[in-house]
Amino acid sequence: MDQAQLSEALTRLAPLLAEGPATVEDVRRLSGGASQETWAFRLVSHDEDRSLILRRRPDGLAERDERTVSLATEALLIQAVAARGAPTPPIVHVCRAQEGLGEAYIMGRVDGEALGRRIVRDEAFAAVRPGLARRCGEVLALIHGTWLNDLPPLNTSFALDELERYEAIYRSVGAVRPVFELAFRKLRVGAPATTASVLLHGDFRNGNLMIHPEAGLGAVLDWELAHLGDAASDLGWLCVNSWRFGVYDQPVGGFGSYDDLLAGYHAAGGRRIDLDAVKYWQMLGSLKWGVMCMIMYSTFASGADPTVERAMIGRRVSETEIDLLNLMEGRS
């Protein structure tokens, strides 16, 4: 669907969104979003001029991976965690097939910045950075405390499930990388016992957080990898070195400390999680990202996706190997 077709479909939908006569203006595609389209537009009526965001599954996209949720499920999860007090974009409308937009939902626009490098480096965010790690812990506690009976069916995955999945992917390309081999072995031996399942965001990291330079964390974005599992996995993923954008001495997202993250999590009602559990999942997260980088490079090398982006991401495999060695030697 091109911009003109999408604008026409939004224009037809506008009276429903505004609950009266309305038009749609300034429809434009936003950057970002590897698997979903993101469009901004304005809904204009006689008494309102509202900025909205359309999140949409692209036409012709390959069949959804079994681990990703539908956009309708995403919208339900966002509403569920919002009811707990977690910061999310307000859901305005979940699109139906007859509306001509495909699989999609519309949400309110949240002001701020989601580019991780700017958040950890730009002077504009200097005032809010010191409080972000604690705030991330508080928000994760709210998300993890969501009542599961109110949620749609979701996959469940614990440490050994993740290891099995990613080792199968790793073996499928015939690679032999000594650091990865050692990491798989160490993580399998040290896998934590299965805990009570909680709702996990699945990709809670710097880059999926909308940060305002004055108000701080304004919204948690991109819920397509949400599932059930060990609460420590979301905390560990946030601490993976790849999401620090070069600020290596701030293990939480490039902006804070483990102590602040855990203090915020426990203060907001999250179950007691020790640092060793966070670092286990941080190591597993680094390994998973390394495997993902390796697969992206293989798609470039085979010609399946000859974009420079895939080649550049593939080069980051070596970064994850350094991260894994540091973690195995007791460094963050």
HELIX and SHEET records of a PDB file:
HELIX    1   1 GLN A    3  ALA A   18  1                                  16    
HELIX    2   2 LEU A   71  ALA A   83  1                                  13    
HELIX    3   3 ALA A   97  GLU A   99  5                                   3    
HELIX    4   4 GLY A  116  ARG A  121  1                                   6    
HELIX    5   5 GLU A  123  PHE A  125  5                                   3    
HELIX    6   6 ARG A  129  HIS A  144  1                                  16    
HELIX    7   7 LEU A  148  ASP A  150  5                                   3    
HELIX    8   8 ALA A  159  SER A  172  1                                  14    
HELIX    9   9 PRO A  178  VAL A  189  1                                  12    
HELIX   10  10 ALA A  231  LEU A  238  1                                   8    
HELIX   11  11 ASN A  241  TRP A  243  5                                   3    
HELIX   12  12 TYR A  258  ALA A  267  1                                  10    
HELIX   13  13 LEU A  275  SER A  302  1                                  28    
HELIX   14  14 VAL A  308  GLY A  314  1                                   7    
HELIX   15  15 VAL A  317  MET A  328  1                                  12    
SHEET    1   A 5 ALA A  22  ARG A  29  0                                        
SHEET    2   A 5 GLU A  37  SER A  45 -1                                        
SHEET    3   A 5 GLU A  48  ARG A  56 -1                                        
SHEET    4   A 5 ALA A 104  GLY A 108 -1                                        
SHEET    5   A 5 ILE A  91  VAL A  94 -1                                        
SHEET    1   B 3 THR A 156  SER A 157  0                                        
SHEET    2   B 3 HIS A 227  GLY A 229  1                                        
SHEET    3   B 3 VAL A 198  LEU A 200 -1                                        
SHEET    1   C 2 LEU A 209  HIS A 212  0                                        
SHEET    2   C 2 GLY A 216  VAL A 220 -1                                        
END                                                                             
